[in-house]
């Protein structure tokens, strides 16, 4: 809606934006990332108590860490957001959606 308002404001007409939200891909990506982090942490550090596994997961899934990873793999070029520069939450969601999109076609590869 914001994009359409912006187009009207700039008097741009006839541009059909068939943009779809990446919420579903982002959720799928988050679930996969969480599973991989927890499974890897338990396998690599078998003596680490469950609280430690959860702490590692929480840290690696934090907005700052995910946004940093997303920024450094070039997700800025994929993000279509009203705000510029994109917010950390936009970067995090984009990274999750990229993982989710890869997982749609090949879970092993993701």
Buried (B, 14 or more C-beta within 10 A) or exposed (E): EEEEEEBEEEEEEEEEEEEEEBEEBBBBBBBBBBEBBBEBBBEEEEEBEEEEBEEBBEEBBEEEEBBBBBBEEEBBEBBEBEEEEBBBEBBBBBBBBBBBBBBEEEEEEB
